């Protein structure tokens, strides 16, 4: 199952959840960047030039919003997706 919902219409930020076999893939994506779960990786996002942050241990929207950034890309840092910041604090930056 794929779930998608707008969580900030002003900045066009969306929550996307794809159910896999043992854990979901979760992304919060805005116009400028995104935060991804541990299923994905910052090395690829860096190579692609994306503004991205990575969190781990998330299973739904609430755990994603309460998670803290553990890794980021160069453009992610420039956007303000700094390690240790909660996702809910950086929604407006995306």
Helices and strands as residue ranges (DSSP letters): E 2-8, E 13-18, E 25-29, E 34-36, H 42-48, E 52-54, H 61-66, E 71-72, H 74-79, H 87-90, G 91-93
